[in-house]
Amino acid sequence: MGLVTILGADEMNMAVGRLVQSRITDWLPLLGAYIVANNQMTEAKHGFVLYNITDAIVATDVSAWFTRWLLSYPIAYVATVITLKLDRKPVLVAPRMMALALGTIAMVLLLVLAVLTRDFWAFANAFSMIASIVVRQSIIRQLRVSIDRAIESFWHTPGDPVKVFLTLPNGKAVTIFAPRLVVVNCILTDAKPVHATLYFISRAVGWAAFGTHVVTLGIAGLVNQLSCVLLLICSTVLVAHHIGDDPYSIGAKLSLDVQRGDPTWTRALAYARLALDETEEETMVRWNLFPQRSNRVWWDRYRLKAAIYIRQTGSQNEERSVVQQSAARQSIQRQEPTAAVLRPHEISPSSPRVHQACQSTQMNASCPMPTGVKAWTEHRQMPRIAPESP
Protein backbone atom coordinates (compact mmCIF):
# COMPACT_ATOMS: atom_id res chain seq x y z
CA MET A 1 0.00 0.00 0.00
CA GLY A 2 2.87 2.37 0.67
CA LEU A 3 3.97 2.12 -2.97
CA VAL A 4 0.76 3.93 -3.97
CA THR A 5 2.29 7.19 -2.75
CA ILE A 6 4.85 7.29 -5.59
CA LEU A 7 2.20 7.12 -8.31
CA GLY A 8 1.35 10.26 -10.27
CA ALA A 9 4.75 11.85 -9.64
CA ASP A 10 5.19 13.05 -13.24
CA GLU A 11 1.80 14.73 -13.29
CA MET A 12 2.45 16.42 -9.95
CA ASN A 13 5.87 17.54 -11.11
CA MET A 14 4.28 19.23 -14.09
CA ALA A 15 1.36 20.78 -12.20
CA VAL A 16 3.07 21.97 -9.01
CA GLY A 17 6.14 23.30 -10.83
CA ARG A 18 4.07 25.91 -12.71
CA LEU A 19 3.86 27.99 -9.51
CA VAL A 20 0.25 28.94 -10.18
CA GLN A 21 -2.25 29.40 -7.40
CA SER A 22 -5.41 27.32 -7.00
CA ARG A 23 -8.46 28.19 -4.94
CA ILE A 24 -9.26 24.47 -4.48
CA THR A 25 -6.16 22.25 -4.38
CA ASP A 26 -3.45 24.38 -2.75
CA TRP A 27 -3.89 22.77 0.69
CA LEU A 28 -4.94 19.26 -0.34
CA PRO A 29 -2.60 16.23 -0.03
CA LEU A 30 -1.15 14.85 -3.26
CA LEU A 31 0.42 11.68 -4.55
CA GLY A 32 4.13 11.81 -5.37
CA ALA A 33 4.92 14.26 -2.57
CA TYR A 34 8.62 13.46 -2.83
CA ILE A 35 8.98 15.61 -5.97
CA VAL A 36 8.88 18.65 -3.68
CA ALA A 37 11.39 17.22 -1.23
CA ASN A 38 13.94 16.27 -3.88
CA ASN A 39 13.55 19.66 -5.64
CA GLN A 40 12.72 17.93 -8.92
CA MET A 41 10.03 20.46 -9.78
CA THR A 42 12.66 23.22 -10.12
CA GLU A 43 14.58 21.41 -12.86
CA ALA A 44 14.00 22.86 -16.32
CA LYS A 45 12.57 20.77 -19.12
CA HIS A 46 14.81 20.33 -22.16
CA GLY A 47 14.02 21.00 -25.79
CA PHE A 48 12.87 24.63 -25.53
CA VAL A 49 14.56 27.27 -27.69
CA LEU A 50 13.94 30.98 -27.20
CA TYR A 51 14.66 33.36 -30.10
CA ASN A 52 14.87 36.99 -29.02
CA ILE A 53 14.34 38.54 -32.44
CA THR A 54 14.73 42.14 -31.32
CA ASP A 55 18.14 41.57 -29.73
CA ALA A 56 19.24 38.71 -32.04
CA ILE A 57 19.85 36.30 -29.15
CA VAL A 58 19.17 32.55 -28.95
CA ALA A 59 18.80 30.84 -25.56
CA THR A 60 17.95 27.29 -24.50
CA ASP A 61 17.95 27.75 -20.71
CA VAL A 62 14.27 28.59 -20.27
CA SER A 63 13.17 28.74 -16.64
CA ALA A 64 11.64 25.64 -15.07
CA TRP A 65 8.29 27.16 -14.13
CA PHE A 66 7.72 28.59 -17.62
CA THR A 67 8.53 25.34 -19.40
CA ARG A 68 5.97 23.52 -17.24
CA TRP A 69 3.45 26.31 -17.78
CA LEU A 70 3.80 26.05 -21.56
CA LEU A 71 3.47 22.25 -21.57
CA SER A 72 0.35 22.44 -19.38
CA TYR A 73 -1.49 25.20 -21.25
CA PRO A 74 -3.53 24.21 -24.35
CA ILE A 75 -1.69 26.41 -26.82
CA ALA A 76 -2.37 26.34 -30.56
CA TYR A 77 0.20 25.05 -33.04
CA VAL A 78 1.89 28.40 -33.79
CA ALA A 79 -0.87 31.00 -33.33
CA THR A 80 -0.76 31.54 -29.55
CA VAL A 81 0.45 34.94 -28.37
CA ILE A 82 1.58 35.56 -24.77
CA THR A 83 2.02 39.09 -23.48
CA LEU A 84 3.88 39.36 -20.19
CA LYS A 85 2.84 42.36 -18.12
CA LEU A 86 3.92 43.89 -14.84
CA ASP A 87 0.91 44.22 -12.60
CA ARG A 88 0.54 45.01 -8.91
CA LYS A 89 -2.43 42.82 -8.21
CA PRO A 90 -4.19 43.10 -4.85
CA VAL A 91 -3.89 40.03 -2.65
CA LEU A 92 -7.21 38.17 -2.83
CA VAL A 93 -7.96 36.62 0.53
CA ALA A 94 -11.09 34.72 -0.51
CA PRO A 95 -9.40 32.17 -2.85
CA ARG A 96 -6.67 31.47 -0.31
CA MET A 97 -9.14 31.02 2.52
CA MET A 98 -11.28 28.75 0.35
CA ALA A 99 -8.32 26.47 -0.44
CA LEU A 100 -7.23 26.47 3.21
CA ALA A 101 -10.76 25.63 4.37
CA LEU A 102 -11.06 22.68 1.95
CA GLY A 103 -7.70 21.29 3.00
CA THR A 104 -8.50 21.71 6.69
CA ILE A 105 -11.83 19.91 6.37
CA ALA A 106 -10.26 17.01 4.46
CA MET A 107 -7.45 16.49 6.96
CA VAL A 108 -9.69 16.91 10.03
CA LEU A 109 -11.94 14.15 8.70
CA LEU A 110 -8.94 11.82 8.42
CA LEU A 111 -7.84 12.68 11.96
CA VAL A 112 -11.33 12.14 13.37
CA LEU A 113 -11.61 8.80 11.61
CA ALA A 114 -8.25 7.73 13.03
CA VAL A 115 -9.34 8.72 16.56
CA LEU A 116 -12.71 6.95 16.28
CA THR A 117 -11.07 3.75 15.08
CA ARG A 118 -8.28 4.10 17.67
CA ASP A 119 -5.69 3.61 14.96
CA PHE A 120 -2.38 5.19 16.01
CA TRP A 121 -0.73 4.50 12.65
CA ALA A 122 -3.56 6.20 10.79
CA PHE A 123 -3.23 9.19 13.12
CA ALA A 124 0.52 9.41 12.40
CA ASN A 125 -0.19 9.03 8.68
CA ALA A 126 -2.59 11.99 8.74
CA PHE A 127 -0.02 14.16 10.50
CA SER A 128 2.65 13.22 7.96
CA MET A 129 0.31 14.28 5.16
CA ILE A 130 -0.29 17.63 6.88
CA ALA A 131 3.47 18.14 7.16
CA SER A 132 3.89 17.41 3.43
CA ILE A 133 1.23 20.01 2.58
CA VAL A 134 2.89 22.69 4.71
CA VAL A 135 6.31 21.94 3.20
CA ARG A 136 4.91 22.15 -0.34
CA GLN A 137 3.29 25.53 0.29
CA SER A 138 6.43 26.89 1.98
CA ILE A 139 8.67 25.95 -0.94
CA ILE A 140 6.28 27.19 -3.62
CA ARG A 141 5.79 30.47 -1.78
CA GLN A 142 9.55 31.08 -1.70
CA LEU A 143 9.80 30.56 -5.45
CA ARG A 144 6.91 32.94 -6.11
CA VAL A 145 8.42 35.60 -3.87
CA SER A 146 11.69 35.16 -5.77
CA ILE A 147 9.96 36.15 -9.02
CA ASP A 148 8.23 39.09 -7.32
CA ARG A 149 11.54 40.41 -5.98
CA ALA A 150 13.19 40.07 -9.37
CA ILE A 151 10.40 42.15 -10.91
CA GLU A 152 10.58 44.69 -8.10
CA SER A 153 14.27 45.27 -8.87
CA PHE A 154 13.45 46.65 -12.36
CA TRP A 155 9.87 47.81 -11.83
CA HIS A 156 10.48 51.40 -13.00
CA THR A 157 12.90 50.48 -15.83
CA PRO A 158 11.74 47.18 -17.36
CA GLY A 159 13.44 47.90 -20.68
CA ASP A 160 12.10 48.22 -24.20
CA PRO A 161 9.55 45.69 -25.47
CA VAL A 162 11.05 42.80 -27.41
CA LYS A 163 9.66 40.22 -29.83
CA VAL A 164 10.31 36.61 -28.90
CA PHE A 165 9.59 33.39 -30.78
CA LEU A 166 9.80 30.27 -28.60
CA THR A 167 9.67 26.67 -29.87
CA LEU A 168 8.55 23.72 -27.72
CA PRO A 169 9.82 20.12 -27.73
CA ASN A 170 6.53 18.92 -29.21
CA GLY A 171 6.94 21.07 -32.34
CA LYS A 172 4.60 23.87 -31.27
CA ALA A 173 5.66 27.50 -31.00
CA VAL A 174 4.44 30.65 -29.26
CA THR A 175 4.97 34.35 -29.84
CA ILE A 176 5.88 36.40 -26.78
CA PHE A 177 5.81 40.16 -26.32
CA ALA A 178 7.39 41.42 -23.11
CA PRO A 179 9.79 44.02 -21.71
CA ARG A 180 13.44 43.07 -22.11
CA LEU A 181 14.22 42.62 -18.40
CA VAL A 182 11.14 40.46 -17.88
CA VAL A 183 12.43 38.05 -20.52
CA VAL A 184 15.93 38.04 -19.04
CA ASN A 185 15.06 37.82 -15.32
CA CYS A 186 11.81 35.82 -15.36
CA ILE A 187 11.85 33.66 -18.50
CA LEU A 188 15.58 32.93 -18.83
CA THR A 189 16.41 32.87 -15.10
CA ASP A 190 15.17 30.18 -12.72
CA ALA A 191 13.37 31.19 -9.56
CA LYS A 192 15.71 30.93 -6.59
CA PRO A 193 14.66 30.40 -2.95
CA VAL A 194 14.62 33.61 -0.95
CA HIS A 195 15.90 31.97 2.25
CA ALA A 196 18.30 29.15 1.38
CA THR A 197 18.50 27.78 4.94
CA LEU A 198 14.75 27.68 5.40
CA TYR A 199 14.42 26.10 1.98
CA PHE A 200 16.87 23.34 2.91
CA ILE A 201 15.11 22.68 6.24
CA SER A 202 11.75 22.51 4.48
CA ARG A 203 13.07 19.92 2.06
CA ALA A 204 14.47 17.83 4.93
CA VAL A 205 11.12 17.94 6.73
CA GLY A 206 9.47 16.98 3.46
CA TRP A 207 11.63 13.87 3.14
CA ALA A 208 10.86 12.87 6.74
CA ALA A 209 7.13 13.41 6.20
CA PHE A 210 7.15 11.39 2.99
CA GLY A 211 8.98 8.46 4.62
CA THR A 212 6.56 8.48 7.56
CA HIS A 213 3.64 8.62 5.16
CA VAL A 214 4.85 5.56 3.21
CA VAL A 215 5.41 3.45 6.35
CA THR A 216 2.32 4.41 8.34
CA LEU A 217 -0.06 4.07 5.42
CA GLY A 218 0.96 0.44 4.95
CA ILE A 219 0.42 -0.36 8.65
CA ALA A 220 -2.84 1.54 9.21
CA GLY A 221 -6.21 -0.18 9.28
CA LEU A 222 -8.07 -0.99 6.10
CA VAL A 223 -10.75 1.69 6.55
CA ASN A 224 -8.16 4.39 7.15
CA GLN A 225 -6.09 3.16 4.21
CA LEU A 226 -9.03 3.34 1.83
CA SER A 227 -10.04 6.80 3.07
CA CYS A 228 -6.50 8.14 2.71
CA VAL A 229 -5.99 6.69 -0.78
CA LEU A 230 -9.37 7.99 -1.94
CA LEU A 231 -8.52 11.51 -0.77
CA LEU A 232 -5.09 11.36 -2.40
CA ILE A 233 -6.47 10.16 -5.73
CA CYS A 234 -9.28 12.73 -5.85
CA SER A 235 -7.02 15.68 -5.01
CA THR A 236 -4.34 14.49 -7.47
CA VAL A 237 -6.89 14.25 -10.28
CA LEU A 238 -8.07 17.80 -9.53
CA VAL A 239 -4.49 19.10 -9.65
CA ALA A 240 -3.65 17.19 -12.84
CA HIS A 241 -6.68 18.73 -14.59
CA HIS A 242 -5.91 22.22 -13.22
CA ILE A 243 -9.26 22.57 -11.49
CA GLY A 244 -9.54 25.93 -9.75
CA ASP A 245 -6.18 27.20 -11.07
CA ASP A 246 -5.39 30.78 -12.04
CA PRO A 247 -2.88 30.23 -14.88
CA TYR A 248 -2.66 33.92 -15.81
CA SER A 249 -0.94 35.14 -12.62
CA ILE A 250 2.46 34.16 -11.27
CA GLY A 251 3.15 35.61 -7.88
CA ALA A 252 1.83 39.08 -7.14
CA LYS A 253 3.46 41.13 -9.93
CA LEU A 254 3.54 39.07 -13.14
CA SER A 255 0.51 38.62 -15.40
CA LEU A 256 0.17 36.59 -18.58
CA ASP A 257 -2.26 37.79 -21.25
CA VAL A 258 -2.82 34.81 -23.54
CA GLN A 259 -4.52 34.79 -26.95
CA ARG A 260 -4.78 31.18 -28.07
CA GLY A 261 -5.29 31.99 -31.76
CA ASP A 262 -6.41 29.91 -34.72
CA PRO A 263 -5.10 26.29 -34.62
CA THR A 264 -5.04 26.20 -38.45
CA TRP A 265 -2.38 28.90 -38.72
CA THR A 266 0.95 28.11 -40.35
CA ARG A 267 4.34 29.48 -39.36
CA ALA A 268 4.29 31.94 -42.24
CA LEU A 269 1.25 33.65 -40.70
CA ALA A 270 2.85 33.61 -37.26
CA TYR A 271 5.98 35.23 -38.71
CA ALA A 272 3.90 37.80 -40.60
CA ARG A 273 2.26 38.88 -37.33
CA LEU A 274 5.68 39.82 -35.94
CA ALA A 275 6.02 42.67 -38.47
CA LEU A 276 9.72 42.01 -39.01
CA ASP A 277 12.03 44.47 -40.71
CA GLU A 278 14.75 43.46 -43.16
CA THR A 279 17.42 43.03 -40.46
CA GLU A 280 15.17 40.81 -38.35
CA GLU A 281 14.26 38.74 -41.38
CA GLU A 282 17.93 38.19 -42.12
CA THR A 283 18.42 37.09 -38.50
CA MET A 284 15.61 34.56 -38.89
CA VAL A 285 17.31 33.21 -42.01
CA ARG A 286 20.56 32.71 -40.13
CA TRP A 287 18.71 30.86 -37.36
CA ASN A 288 17.17 28.57 -40.02
CA LEU A 289 13.67 29.65 -38.99
CA PHE A 290 13.25 31.21 -42.44
CA PRO A 291 14.31 29.43 -45.63
CA GLN A 292 17.04 30.88 -47.81
CA ARG A 293 16.25 33.73 -50.18
CA SER A 294 16.42 31.36 -53.10
CA ASN A 295 13.14 29.77 -52.00
CA ARG A 296 11.01 32.26 -53.91
CA VAL A 297 7.80 30.29 -53.43
CA TRP A 298 7.94 30.50 -49.62
CA TRP A 299 9.02 34.14 -49.59
CA ASP A 300 6.24 35.17 -51.97
CA ARG A 301 3.70 33.37 -49.80
CA TYR A 302 5.15 34.99 -46.68
CA ARG A 303 5.04 38.48 -48.23
CA LEU A 304 1.45 37.96 -49.34
CA LYS A 305 0.30 36.82 -45.92
CA ALA A 306 2.20 39.63 -44.24
CA ALA A 307 0.49 42.18 -46.50
CA ILE A 308 -2.94 40.65 -45.85
CA TYR A 309 -2.37 40.62 -42.10
CA ILE A 310 -1.12 44.22 -42.05
CA ARG A 311 -4.09 45.35 -44.15
CA GLN A 312 -6.56 43.58 -41.86
CA THR A 313 -4.88 44.97 -38.77
CA GLY A 314 -4.82 48.43 -40.27
CA SER A 315 -8.54 48.31 -41.12
CA GLN A 316 -9.38 47.18 -37.61
CA ASN A 317 -7.28 49.99 -36.13
CA GLU A 318 -8.93 52.50 -38.48
CA GLU A 319 -12.39 51.25 -37.49
CA ARG A 320 -11.45 51.50 -33.82
CA SER A 321 -10.21 55.06 -34.39
CA VAL A 322 -13.46 56.07 -36.11
CA VAL A 323 -15.49 54.68 -33.21
CA GLN A 324 -13.36 56.58 -30.70
CA GLN A 325 -13.69 59.83 -32.65
CA SER A 326 -17.46 59.39 -32.87
CA ALA A 327 -17.69 58.79 -29.14
CA ALA A 328 -15.58 61.90 -28.49
CA ARG A 329 -17.86 64.06 -30.67
CA GLN A 330 -20.94 62.77 -28.89
CA SER A 331 -19.33 63.53 -25.54
CA ILE A 332 -18.56 67.11 -26.65
CA GLN A 333 -22.09 67.62 -27.91
CA ARG A 334 -23.55 66.43 -24.61
CA GLN A 335 -21.44 69.02 -22.78
CA GLU A 336 -22.41 71.95 -25.05
CA PRO A 337 -25.05 74.39 -23.75
CA THR A 338 -28.41 74.36 -25.47
CA ALA A 339 -28.87 77.11 -28.05
CA ALA A 340 -31.09 79.90 -26.84
CA VAL A 341 -34.14 81.06 -28.78
CA LEU A 342 -34.33 84.83 -28.43
CA ARG A 343 -37.45 86.93 -28.46
CA PRO A 344 -37.68 89.78 -30.98
CA HIS A 345 -37.08 92.47 -28.34
CA GLU A 346 -33.88 90.65 -27.25
CA ILE A 347 -32.30 90.65 -30.72
CA SER A 348 -29.64 93.24 -30.17
CA PRO A 349 -25.84 93.15 -30.46
CA SER A 350 -25.54 94.41 -26.90
CA SER A 351 -27.88 91.77 -25.50
CA PRO A 352 -26.10 89.44 -23.02
CA ARG A 353 -27.97 86.44 -24.34
CA VAL A 354 -26.87 87.19 -27.89
CA HIS A 355 -23.27 87.52 -26.69
CA GLN A 356 -23.49 84.16 -24.88
CA ALA A 357 -25.06 82.48 -27.90
CA CYS A 358 -22.31 83.83 -30.16
CA GLN A 359 -19.64 82.47 -27.87
CA SER A 360 -21.38 79.07 -27.85
CA THR A 361 -21.46 79.15 -31.64
CA GLN A 362 -17.76 79.96 -31.88
CA MET A 363 -16.88 76.99 -29.58
CA ASN A 364 -18.22 74.55 -32.13
CA ALA A 365 -18.55 75.80 -35.66
CA SER A 366 -20.27 72.61 -36.77
CA CYS A 367 -23.30 73.12 -34.54
CA PRO A 368 -26.23 75.10 -36.04
CA MET A 369 -26.45 78.82 -35.28
CA PRO A 370 -29.00 79.66 -32.60
CA THR A 371 -32.32 80.87 -33.90
CA GLY A 372 -32.16 84.35 -32.40
CA VAL A 373 -28.57 84.99 -33.49
CA LYS A 374 -29.35 83.80 -37.00
CA ALA A 375 -32.32 86.17 -37.26
CA TRP A 376 -30.26 89.08 -35.93
CA THR A 377 -27.42 88.32 -38.36
CA GLU A 378 -29.76 88.19 -41.36
CA HIS A 379 -31.35 91.43 -40.24
CA ARG A 380 -27.95 93.16 -40.02
CA GLN A 381 -26.90 91.87 -43.45
CA MET A 382 -30.09 92.99 -45.27
CA PRO A 383 -29.58 96.01 -47.56
CA ARG A 384 -31.03 99.23 -46.26
CA ILE A 385 -33.99 100.48 -48.35
CA ALA A 386 -34.74 104.17 -48.43
CA PRO A 387 -38.26 105.04 -47.31
CA GLU A 388 -40.66 106.00 -50.07
CA SER A 389 -41.51 109.66 -50.40
CA PRO A 390 -45.04 110.51 -49.49
Secondary structure, DSSP 8 states (H G I E B T S, - for coil): -GGGGGTTHHHHHHHHTT--EETTTTTS--S-THHHHTTGGGS--SS-EEEETTTTEEE----HHHHHHHHHS---SS--EEEEEE------HHHHHHHHHHHHHHHHHHHHHHHHTT-HHHHHHHHHHHHHHHHHHHHHHHHHHHHHHHHHHTSS----EEEEEEE-TTS-EEEEEEEHHHIIIIISS----SSHHHHHHHHHHHHHHHHHHHHHHHHS-HHHHHHHHHHHHHHHHHHHTTTTEETTEETTTEEEEEE---TT--HHHHHHHT---HHHHHHHHHTTSS--TT-HHHHHHHHHHHHHHHHHHHHHHHHHHHHHHHHHHHHHHHHS-------GGG--TT-HHHHHHHHHHHH-TTS---HHHHHHHHHHHS--------
